[in-house]
Amino acid sequence: MAMFETDPVRPEAYREFERPLPEWFRGAALGIFVHWGPYSVPAWAEPTGELGAVPREQWYAHNPYAEWYANTIRIEGSPAHAHQQEVHGGAPYDDFLDQWKAEAFDADEVLAVVAATGAGYFIPTTKHHDGVTLWDAPGTDGRNTVARGPQQDLIGAFAEATRAAGLRFGVYYSGGLDWHFSDLPPIEHDGDPAPDDLAYAEYAHDHVIDLIDRYRPDILWGDIRWPDAGIAPGPKSLAHAFETFYARVPEGVVNDRWGESHWDFRTSEYVHGTAVEVGEAWENTRGIGLSFGHNRNETSEHLLSADEAVRLLVDVVSRGGNLLLNIGLEASGRIPELQRQTLEGLGEWNSRHGHVVFGARPEERLRASDEPWLRWTRTDDAVHAVIDQNGSVRLPDPDGLLDEQTARIGDTGVSAERVDGAILVDVADAATPVVISFRPLA
């Protein structure tokens, strides 16, 4: 599969979908993801660490992703299994679907917070690995949020609110796993069986076509892979789904988690798969915490602060990517308070300094550093240094690429001088990270 592979091969039948990356996506810099489902009711996982930092042999039984709860509780001996027995009496997972009421959900309120971050696009989960769909998807026999639980078309509400807020709308769909449809044993190791049969491939195809027809998403964000039986071209193949998508949405984009088929951009996750973070078409995704789904076990020590989110966004953009930052909504539909604080702090910084990330490109001729933390971006008429330091700041410019006489913070000029291949700037007690902009000489 293409997900996390450094050199995926695009099959001949899928080469017809290759196209230039649309400028709206290239310049967006920031997207906001939402994971929300029945797993938001128990909202439980061990906060063990980031994907890529936890040993794979421990990952599944000690999964920090609360959205994997339906899998983790089926692993005998796992802490999640014990928690489900002790707290929920070993109840069936689908009981959480009926307990999920979304009683405080207001899509416009959620999107107001999202839009205030400066994000260019918003992507909710439409079906995660538990197989529950957040719209009345075909063939689900009532196992969806219209017939049960919230009794709402949550995707329709998100789509309307997203476009009203002026953002592009995307949809996440798990094609690689469906623990309800496939009825396979729990996943305990990499490479454990996943649904690959024709019945599931056609079922998933019909879901994706329905999402395209109803909501005209700008982004198709798949996950894990696509069932092997649905890869070869045919009337209910993935190729047909992509053909339909681009016909309906010519400026749409597709990620790389649809098996080894087609992609417009690559994806990494937390610190996993970072080898794909090259070129001009990639996206790093992560939760504000260690989980994508809401996890009541997470505290401030597990979550990105606003300052950390700012540095992450700037770092990703300075290397040519977009950041897709996730909110795990509470079962009620509210944004958890600590996550809201991070989003609001990120938005406040972007309201003052968004010009260094939105529509920006890497400035590869100038070196980044971690001591002090320094990143560079470039827009049409300026080069921007973003540094987590105040007082007297030294910016290496050995090739004399920058005009030190044009140094400014925002619209205010600041004093700068060139000394020994660097530019010295006194930024006094400016709030960090500080943005210092220059007119380039080359």
N, C-alpha and C positions, 0 to 999 in steps of 0.2 A: 504494500500500500504506500501511497505518497506521503502520508502523515509522518513527519520527522525523518523521512529518508533523505539522504543528502543528494542522491542522484536518481530520482524517480524517472521512469521511462513512460512517456505518453504514448499509448497505443495508436496505431495508424488511424483507426476509426474515430478517435477523439481529437485529431489534429485540426479538424475543421473548426473547432471552437477557439483556437488560439487567436488572440487579438491584443491590441495595445491596452495597457491598463488605463481605465478612465481617469482623467485628471481629478474628478471629485474625490475619488478614493485615495489617490496618491497624496493629495494635499490635506486630507481630513485630519491626520495625526492621531485623533482620539475617537474611539467608539466606546459605548457603554453596553455591556452585556447584562442580562438578567437571567438568573436561574430561579425557578419557582415551580413547585409541584407538591404532590402529597408528602414528599420527603421533608417539606418545610414544616410539617406538623410535629414530628418527633424532633427535627432539627438537631440531630446528634451525630457526632463523629469524634474520633480522637484527633486532637490537633498535633499530629506527629511531625509534620514538616512539609516543605514545598515539594511538589512533583519534581523529580530529578535529584532531590537531596535525601530521600528516604530509600533505603535498599529495596530493590524490586522483590526480593524474597519475603519482605515484611509488608509490602505495600497493600496487598488486597485484604489481609486480615486486620490491618491497622490503618485502614484507609481514612485520610483526613477529609475526604470529600463527602459531605453529608448527603449529596445527591446520589451517592452510591449505596445508600442505606439498605435498599431492597436486596442488594447483593451481599453486603457485609453481614447482615443479620442471619443469612443462611450459611455462613461459614462457622461450623462447630468450633467452639473454643475461642472465638473472637470476642473482644470486649463488647462489640455491638450486639452480638447474639445474646450475651449475658444481659446487656441493658434492655433489650427487647423483652426478654423473659421476665426480668425483675420489675420493670416499670410499666410495660404494656401487656403483661400476662401472656406473651407469645402470640398476640393477636395477628391475624393475617395482615399483610402490608396494605391491602386495599381498604381496610378500615380507615386508614389515614385519608384516603380520597374522600370518603363520606364525612369525615371530621373537618376537612378543609373547607372553610366557609368564605374566605377572602372578604370578611365583613367590613374592613376598613379600606378596601381597594379603591383608589381613584387614579385612573391612568393619567389624567391630566396633571395631577399633583406629582406623580412619579416623574413624568416627563419634564415638568418644570425644574426639578432638581437636576435631571440629566442635562437639559439644555443649558443650564447655568454653568456647567463645567466647560462649555465650549465644544462639546463633542459634536462630530459631524454625522454620526449614525448610531442607531440603537438596535439591539438584537435580543429578543426574548427567546427562551426555549419554547418550542412548540410541542416536541415530544422528546423526553429524555429516555435513558436506557430502561426505565421502569415501564415504558410503553403507554403511559397515560398521556392523552393529547389535550392541549389547552384550547382546542376548538373541536367542533363536532365532525371529526375526521371520518371519511368513509371507511366502513368495515370494522369500526371499533365496538360495535354492539353496545353502545351506551357507556363504554369505559372512557369517558371524556368529561371535561369540565362544564359542558352544556347540560348533560343529562344528570350529572352527579356533582357533589361537593359544591363548588362556587355557583354552579348553574348559570354560567356566563361563557360567552365566546371571548376569552381573555385575549386571544391574538387579535381579534377584530378591534377590541378596545385599545390595545397597544398601538396597532397600526394607525388608527384614527388620531390618537393623541400624539404620536410621533410626527406625523405629517403636519398636524396643526402647530406643532412646536418648531417646524421648519427643518427637521432632521430627515435624513435618509433612513428607510426602514429595512431591516433584514430579518431573516428567520433562521433559527438554529433547528436542525433536525438530526436526531440520532439514527442514521441508517445502519450503523454497524452492530448495534445491540438492541434487543427488545426482550427483556426477561419474561414478559407475559406471553407474547406471541410464540416465542421459541420453546419455552418450557425446558431449557437446558439447566444442568447443574450450575451452582454458583461459580463464578470465576475466582480461582485461587492462585493462578499462575499465568504469566504471559504465555500466550499461545493456546489457552484453553478454548474449547469450541465456541464459535459464534454462528448465528443463523446465516446459512448460505444457500438455502433452497429456493426454488422458483416461487413457491407460494408466498414466502416472506418478501422476496424481491418485488413481486407484483403489488403486494400490499403496501410496501414502502413507496413504490413508484406512484401509486394512486394518491398517497398522502402528499407527496411533493407537488404533483400536478395540481391538486386541490389548493395547496398553499399559494402556488403561482397564480392560479385563476382567480382566487378570492382576494388576495392581498397585494399582488404585484410587487413582491419584495425586491429591493435593490441589491440585496446580498443573500445568496444561498450559503449557509454556513453548516456544512455537514460535520459529522463526528465519527471517529474511529475508522470507518471504512464503508464499503457498500457490499451487499451480498454478491458473491461470485456469479450466481445465476443471473444477475441483472446487469452485468457489465457488457456482454456481447450485444451489439445493436439489434433492436427489435421494437415492436410496438409498445412494450411495457419495460423498456430498458432505461438505464441511466442516461444513455445517449439521447433517447427521446425526451427525457425530462430536461436535459440541457438545451436541446433544440427548442423546446417549448419556452423555456425561460428566456433565452436570448431573443426569440421572436417577440415575446411580450415586453421584455425589458432590455432593449439593446445596450444600455449603459450599465447593465447589471454586472456583478462580479461573483465569483465562486471560489471558495477556499480549497484546500488540498486534502480534505478528509473524506473523500468519496471513493476510496480505493485508488488504485493506480489507473486513473482515467483522465481527468482534466482538472486544471486549476488555473486561476488567474493570479493567486497570491499564495505564498507559503505561510505556515503557522508554527510558532513555538508556544510552549506552555510553561509558565513559571521559569525554572531554569532547565527544563527538559527540551531537547530538540533544537538547541540554540545554533547548531551548525547550519540550519537553513536561514539564519538571519543575515543574508547577504543579498546584494542587488537592490532593486527598487520596489520589489513587490513582496513584502512580508509583514506579518503582524504577530506581535507577542500578546498572549492573553494570560490573565491571571485574575484571581479574586482579590478583593481588598484584604481579605484574610487568607487562610490556608485552604479554605473550602470555597467552592462556587455556590452551592446551596447554603442557606442560613444554618449556622451551627451555633447553638446556644453555649457551647463549651469554649468558644473563642472569646478572648478578652483583648484589651488594647495591646498586649504584648504580642499577639498573633496577627495584628492588623497593620496595614500600612498607615502611617500618619499622613497628614496632608503634605508635609515637606517631603516625605519619602515618595509619595505618589508624584509630586512635581519632578523630583530627580529622575524617577523611572520614566516618565513621559519624555523629558528632555533627552535622556540617554537614548531611548528608542528612536526618537526622531533624528537625533544627531547621527545615527547609524543607518538611516534610510527607511525605517519601519513605521508602522502605526501601533498604537497601544489599544487593546480591547480590554477594558477594566470592568470587572464584574461586580454587580450588586446581588447579594442573596436576600431576596425579600422575605420578611416574616410571613407566616401562614396567613395572617390578617391582611397582608398587602402593604404593610408599612415598610419603609426603609429602616433597618436597624440604626439606632441613634449614632453609634460609633462610625458606622459606614457613612451615614449622612454627613458627619463632621468632616470626614476625609474628602468626600465629594465637594462639600462647600468650600473647604480650604483650597482644594485644587482649582475650583472655579474662580475663587477670589484672585489667586495668582495669575490664572489665565486671563482674567479681565484686565490685568495690568500689563502682562507680558506675553499674551498669546501670539503676538506677531513673530516670536522666535520659534514657534512650533507649527502654527497653522499655515499651511502653504509653504513651509520651509523645506530646505534640502540640507544634506550633510555638507560641511566644509572640510573636505578630506585633506586639505593641504596644511591644516593646523592640527596639532596633536592634542588629544584629550589626555587627562590625567585623573588619578584618584586621590592624590595628595599634593595640593588640595584638589577637591573634586571640581573638574572643569570640563565642559563640553562646548562644542562649536556648532552653529547652524548658519545657513545662509538664505537670504531672500533676495529679490531682484536687485535691490540697491544697497544692501547692507550685509555685514558679517556680524554675528552675535556671539559673544562669549557669555556663558552662563556658569557662574562660579559660586561655590558654597563657602564664601569667605568675605569678610569685609575688612575695613582698615586699608592698609597699603597692599594692593593686589598686583602681582607680577604675571603678565600674560606673554608667554613665549611667542615670538614672531620672527624667527631667525632669517626668513627670506624677505622681510619687509613688505608683506602683503597688505598691511593695514595702514591707513592714514591716521596717526595718533591725534592729529589736530581735530579730528571729527568725532572723538570719543564722546559718547552721551549715555545717560541713563534715562530711558523714556525720551522725553522731549528736552531734557536739560543737559546742556553741555557740561563735561567734567574735565578737569585738568589731567593731562597725560603727557608723559615724556618717554622717549626711546632711550634705553640703556642696555648695552651689551646684548643685542639681539632679542630684546623683550620690551614690552610696553608696561610702564609702571603707572598705575591709576590709583588715586586715593578715593575710595568709596565711603570713607568714614564709617558711620554706623548704619549703613543701608541694610534693610532686611534681606536675608539670604533665602534662596539663592539669588545673587545679584545678576542682572542682565546689563552688559556693557556692549553697546553697538558702535560699529565703525563703518565708514565708507571704505570699500576695498580699493587698493591701487591697481589690482590686477584681477 
